[in-house]
Amino acid sequence: MRILQNLKELGEPAEFWEYFDKIRKIPRATCKEDQIREFIKKEAEKFGFQTEIDEIKNIAVRIPSTNTSLNKQTKIIIQSHMDMVCVKDDTIEHDFSRDPLKLQLSEIDSEKWITAKGTTLGADNGVGIAYQLTLMKKIHEKELNYGSTDITLLFTVSEEWGGEGAIFIDRDLLKGDYLINLDSEREDVFTVGSAAFLVYRVGIKMKRISFADVDQFLLPVKISVKGLIGGHSGCDIHEGRANAIKLLSQLLWKLNKKYKIHLNSLKGGTWETAISKNSEAIIFIINNSYSEIKDFVAKFLRDIQHHYEGIEENIQISLEELKDFADYTYFSKDYQNKILSVLYLISFGPNDYHSKRRNLVHTSNNIGPIRSMRSRIEFGICYRSFSQYGLKSIHEKVDSLLELTGLRYKFYNYEGGPEWAPNFDSGISNLAENTYKEIFGEEINIEAIHAGLECADFKQHNPQLELISIGPTILGAHSTDERLKVSSVEKIWKFLVTFLNKLS
């Protein structure tokens, strides 16, 4: 693995890699897309194309047809989102509001892959932005000509948190015949459907208790769960990966049943849409029980390693005595019992599978991040389903579980998006299949994904739009293991420029 200095060496189109290199230096966290939007605007104006920015701050670049003799021009929208999930390893210092991503090149199974050192790569959806800007530049320089087509390059905001850009978009930006979304993540799969989602934060009220006299036999201990793969709570939910918050909750529930422990704090995870890789808790235990509890944790770790063998190869669970710990407060026993039971019982992973595609997850749930505060515990929860019935059912189960505890709780920070009902035999999907086979001599898979795509909102705003989602191969999106397959970039580019001609 080596740090990349010159991305041009990675192949064609060279402009893609030039733009990808520029994009990785521009901060673009969710809801903080100002700098990347300004960069896109200046690039478009440099090439003489008009831009429009709507009220929610999406930006569109208009590339009009040059063939005015036709009675009707084909209208094609090519779309990506500007924001990225900002996740980093605990071992590195990185400020996403300022620091450029450090790109690395590695080789796995004779394929070149790009990653970012200790952070998410932002290929989701930086690759889409780079493709659009490359297309814009090549049209300007007359290397590409779609003279009978009106092209709109659409860049949306806040896709990674609630999809506000797609939900509140100015519908004039969606006037068109076809929309190509560039947020798919497999070169051999084109997407024609996506799951609906609901994201909530849950706050559960509590009172902390202070030890009247700190017993010399009371020992503060930190339990850490780390080394998990993590990943995207939609795209990777079927992989059977562990969630660090769920593992920690299970372990604490068992310790609470067997030993006298006092829970001081909980934290873990980074994003509702990411499978949590790390979590930790601080508990108080009786000093002379440390050795026995350590053995209990070691046995639990062996059981977990066996259970996830072949999937999670680096699970680590550790116990650490805390020196000079000052916060001698804890949850009441009743609250502790109830909150640990809730966290243990809330489901994680697939709930059921699609009736028409038995390998496609239909409904799922993810939990995280979680934080304990002075007066409450707060955790995130993300439901996904191809039906509103599925979403409502799983939420009602969580609500009922919390209600049974008698604890004071509330759901807030609601975000959500509709399903994009898959049509596996649409006009645009059939044309995409034929085009792909014509170029590469092989079949393409037309599928739906168990993740939210902005296409669902676009379809609601303009039901006449025919939509498809494509993209190069990205693995580990929303995690620090995110990586982009270099050879897939050129492959999808070849398809895109040919497909645009076919649509025209």
N, C-alpha and C positions, 0 to 999 in steps of 0.2 A: 504494500500500500504506500502510495506516495502523494505528497501535496501537489495539486495541479497549478501550474503557473500560466500555461497557455492552452486554452480550451480548443483552439483551432485545430490542434493535432488530433482531435477526436473524430474528424470526418465531416461528411456533408449532411445538411448544408452548412457551410462555414458561418453564415449569418446567424443561424440558430445558436451556435455555440458562443458567438460574440455577444448576442443579446442575453443568453443565459448567464454569462459571466458578469454582465452589467447588472442584471436583475438580482444576483446573489449579494450585491453590495448595497442594495436599496432596502431599508426597513419596510416591511409590509405585514405587520401583525394585524389581526382582525380588528376592524374599527379604526385602524391607523394607516390607511392606504394613501394618504395625501401625497407622499413622495413618489410612489410608483405611478400614481395617476398623473402627476405632473410630468414625469418622465415620458409616459405614453403620449400625452398631449403634445409635448415639444417635438417628439419624433414624428408624429403625424403632421404637424404644421410645417416641419422642416421639409417634408415631402409634398406639401401642398394640398393635403387632405383636410376636410373640415371635421371638427369634433363637436360632440354634444355631451353635456353633463347634466344629468337629471337631478331631481331634488334629493334623492338618497345618495347621490355622488357616484353612480355608475357612469362610465364614459363610453361613448360610441364613436368610432372613426368611420366616416362615410366614404366609400370608394365607388363613385357612380359609374354606370355603364357609359361607354364611349360610343356605342352604336345606337344612335338616336333614330335610326330608320325603322326599328322594330316597333310594332304597336304596343307590345308588352315585354318588359325586361323581367327575367327571372330574378327574384330577390332572395339572396342567401345571407344568413346571419352566421357568423363564426364567433364562438363565445368561450371565454374562460373567466375564472375569478382571480382577483388581484391579491387576496390575502392568503396567508399560510398559517399553519399550526406551529407555534413556537414552543418547542420542547427541547430541553437540554439535559445532559447527564449531570448529576450532582458533583462530579469530579472536576468539572471545568468552569471557568469564569467566562460568561458570554452575556452581553447586553443586546437583545434583539432590536432595541430602539436605536442602536448605534453601530454595532460591530458587524462587519461583513461575514458571511458564512465562509468557512475554510473548506474548500472542496478537495476531495481525495479521490484517487483512481485506484481501483483494486481489480484483480482478476479472479473470477470464480468459475470453475468448470469451463475454462477457455473463453469466457465472455468478460468484456470490460464493463465495469460498473462505476458510477460516480456516487459518492456519499459525502456527507459533511462531517467534519471532525467534532464529535460530541454533541451534535445538534440535529434537528430535523433538516432535511435538504431543501424543502420548499419546491421540489419538483411538482408536488401537488399544490398549486397549479402553475408553477413557474414555467413548465414546459409549454402550457397553452399560450401564455403570454409571449414566449419566445417564438413559437410558430406563427402567431398572428403578426408580430412585428416583422418577422422574416418575409411573410407573404406581402405585407404592405410595402416593404422596401423593394422587393423583386417586381411588384407591379409598377411601382414608380420608375424603376430603372428599365422597364419594358422587357425584362427577362420572362415575365409571365403576362399573359393577356387574356382577360375574361371580359371582352368588350361588350358582350350582350347581357352582362350580369351586373346588377346592383349588389355590391357586397357591403355589409356592415360588420365591422370588427367590434364586438361588444365585450367590455370588461366590467365585471360586477364586483361589488363590495360584500364583505361580511358573510361569505359562503360558509366559512368554518364555524360560525356561531349564529345559528338561526336562519341564515340565508336571507337576511333583510334586503340585500340588493335585488334578488329575484322576486321577493314578495312584493316590494314596494316600487318596482321598476315602472318608469313611464312607459305606458303601453305602445306609444309611438315608436319606441326603440325596438319593438318586436313585430313590426309590420314586415312580413316576409312570407315566402313559400316554404323555405327549408331552414332548419337551424342545426348546425354542427357544433356540438359541445366537445371541448377538448380536455375533459376531466376524467376520461376513462383511463385505466391503468394496466391494460394488457394488450400487447400488440396483436394477439391472436383472437381477441374478443371485441366485438362491437356491442354496445349496450343500447337496448330499446325499452328499458323500464327500470324503475328504481323504487325503493321502499319509502313509505311515509315515516316520519320520525316525530317524536316528542322529547324535549329536553326540559327537565325541571331541576331546581335546587330545592332541597328539603331542609328545613330548620327545625330542630327538636329542642325545646326549651329545657334547661336544667339549672340546678343550683350546685355550686361547688361547696364542699365542706373542707374546713381547715383542721388539721391535726392540732388539738389543744396543746399537747406536748409531744415534740418529735421524739419518738421512742428510739433509743440507740440501737435497737434490734430491727428497726425498719429500714429496708434497703431499697433505694430507687434504682430501677433497672430499665434499660431501653431494649425493646425487641424490634429487630429490623428484618424485613422481608425484601430481598432485592435479587437482581440477576435475571428477572423474567424477560420474555421476548417483547411483551406488550403488543402494540399494533392498533389497527383501525377497528373500531367497535362494530362497523358494518362489514367491510370487505374481509376482515380476518376472523369474524366471530365463529365461523364454522370450523376453524382450525383446531379447536379444542385446547387453546392456550389458557393458562391460569391468569387470574386477576389477583394482584398482590393484596388488595383490600379484602377480598373474599378469603384468601388464605390466612391473613392476619386475624380477621374476625373469627374464623373457625378455631384458630389456635387459642385466642383469648377466651372464647366461649368454653373450650375444654379446660383451660387453666382455671377459669372462674368456677367451674363445677368441682374441681378436684382440690384446689388450694385456696388459701385465704389471700386474695390479691385486692389491691385498690387501684383503680384505673385513673391515671392523671391526664393523659392526652392521647389523641389519635391523629394521624395525618397520613396522607398518601394520595398518589395520582396527581394528574395535572390538568385533565381535560375530560369533559363528559363524553366526548366522542372517541377517546383513546382508552384502550385496555391498560389498566394501571400496571406499571412495571415495578414500582417500589412502594413500600408503606412502612410505618413504624408506630410504635406505641410506647409510652412510659407508664410503668406500673410500680407500685410499692409491694414488696413481699417481705415476709419474715426472714431475717438474716440467715438463720440456719437452714432455710429451705432452698437456698440458691442452688446448691449442687443437685438436689433432687429435681428441681424445675429445669435446670439445664439439661439433665438427662432426658426429661420428658420432652423438651423441645427438640432434642437431637433425634429421638424416636419419631416424633411427628414429622420431622424433615425427611427421614428415611422413607416413611410411608408416602409422603407427597412425591418424593423423587421417583418412587416405584410407580405411583399412580400416573405421573406425567412422563414416564419414560418414552423416549422417542419424540417428544414434543418440546418439553422444557428441560434442557440439559444443564442449566446453570443456576437452578434455584438455590438461594442461600438464605438461611434464617439464623440470626445470631442473637446472643444475649450479651449485654454490656452493662457492667456496674457503673453508675454515674457518680463521679466525685464532685463534691461541692454543689450539689443540686439544691436549689433554693425554694422551688415552688412546691411546698408541702400541702397541696390541695388535691382533692379527689372527688369522684362522682359518688353520690349516695349508692348504697348497695342495691336498692330497688331500681334506680335508674340504670345502673351498671348491668344488672340482670336483663332488663328489658332491651336496652340498646344493643347489647351483644347478641341477643336472640333475634332482634330485627335484622341486624347486619348479616347474621348467619343464614337467615331464612330467605331474604330477598334473593330472587333468582339472578343468575348471570349466565349469559350464553343463549343458544337457540332454544326457543320454546316449541316450535313446530316447523314443518317444511311445506313448501309450496305444492299444491295439488297437481299442477301441470308439469312442474320440474322438480322431481323428488330430491335432487341434490342442491336445491336453492332454499336457503333459510327463509321462512315466511315471517316469523315473529321472533324478536329477541329482546334482551335487556342487558344493559351495562350499568355498573355502579362506579362512581368516582367523579371527581376527586372528593376526598373527605378531610375535614378539618374540625378539631375541637377548639372552642373559644371559651371565653370566661363564663358566658351564660347560655351557650347552646352548642350542639353539634350540628354541623352542616355538611350535607353530601349531595353530589349530583347524581342524576339518573337519566339514562337515555334509552327510550323505547324505539324500536323500529318494527314496521310491519307493512305488508302489501295491502292491508285493509284497515279501515278506520275501526272496524270491530276488534281486530287484533290489538290495536293500540289501546283502545278503551278497556279491554278486558285485562290486560297486564297492568295498566295503571290502577284499575279498581282493586286488583289483588294487593298491590303495594299499599294503597290507601286503607284497605280493610285490615291489613296486618298492623299498620301503625295505629289505627283506631282501637284495635284490641288491647294495645298496651296501656291505654289510658293516659299516655304522655301528651303534652301540649306540643302540637306540630303544625306546620303549614307548608304548602307548596308555593313556590314563587319563582320569579325569573323564567316564566314559561316561554319556550320557543318551540316552533314546530313547522313541519312542511308536509304537503300532500304526497300521495303516491303518484308515480307515473305509470299508469297501467300498461304493462308490456303488450305490444303487438308484434308478434314474431314473424308476421307476413305482410308488413306494410310495404308501400312502394319504395320508400327510401332504404329500407333494410334489404329488399331484394336487389336494388341497384347496387348497394354497397357490396353485397355478396358477389355479384357478377363482376364488379370492378376489381375486387380483391383477387378473385380467381384468375381474371385476365392478366393482371400484373404479375402475380407471384406463383400461379399454377397450383394453388392449394385452396382448400376451403377455409372460410372464416367462421367462427362461432358467433351466432347472434344470441345474446343472453340478456337477462335482467340482473341487477345487482341488489344485494341487501344493504344498501347505503343510500343516503339521500343525494339526489342530483337536482340542480336548479331547473333541469328540463321539466320537472313536475310542475313548478310554478309557471314556467313559460307556457306550458300546454294549457294551463287554466286561464292565463291571460289571453292567449290566442289559440283556440281549439283547432283552427285550420292548419297550424304549423305541423309539418312533418319533421320529426327530430331523430337524431342519432348521436351517440356519444362515442368518441374514439380517443386513442392516445397511445403513447409508447408504454413499455413495461416499467412499472414502478412497484417496488416491493417495500413493505414496512412503512407505508405512509402514516403520518401522525406519531411516529416514533423516531428515536435517534438512530435506528437501523435503516431508515428510509434510503433506498438506493434506486438509481436510474440506469437501466440497461442501455448502453451506448448505441449498439447496433440497431435497436428498435426505433431510435429517433429518426434515422434516415428512412427506414421502412415506412413509418407512418407518414413522413413527409411526402414520399413518392405517391402513397395512396391519396393523400389529401389533394395534391395539385391535379392529379388525374380525375379524382371524384368530382372536383369542382367543375371540370370541363363536362363531365357526364351530366351533372345536374343542370348545367346551362343549356 
